[in-house]
């Protein structure tokens, strides 16, 4: 049986929470469950509108979809969210230039289907912590090209520049991942307000520690804030095999 816990926190430096999360362990449309993290960007009210609009549009589109393939369902829903954010930005000068990351996932049987745009992340934790998604960011491109090591990237001045976002262009490129899960796997979805404040090893230690999903999620938020809390923090923890014998 799948169980999850989701939380967002404004952090210690921001005046507005532009992160938005959605988690349903129950079926939505033709998907058996769905989990979404969005990290908005833009001026006052624009970033939080973009993330909220994106998540709500995806959920509505999933609910109404006649498709059976999770990839097709998520793809169409994310593209519709991109179109809606673009239309709204054109119609309201206060929302010009807004955008958001999005990472969405659904578990069908023992397979996790993931869709990603931007630098919010999905990890699978068991014996080790593995980042499944790939960041669409300038520093990640620099790392891939060999011009920057990962440790230096953590404090790079261009760390917040992302190369793909909902709302950035009329057409959106989405990454998809298909992962087979095994007993004991825990899934973490989060915004960069968590991963910029904590090393993967610190995240792993908290998730493998004692406590309920709620308690461990709250520990992650607390640790990120204790390390500076420079951004909003979004966390979804999913236990795919809860109470399974």
Order of alpha helices (4+ residues) and beta strands (2+ residues): beta-beta-beta-alpha-alpha-beta-beta-beta-beta-beta-alpha-alpha-beta-beta-alpha-alpha-alpha-beta
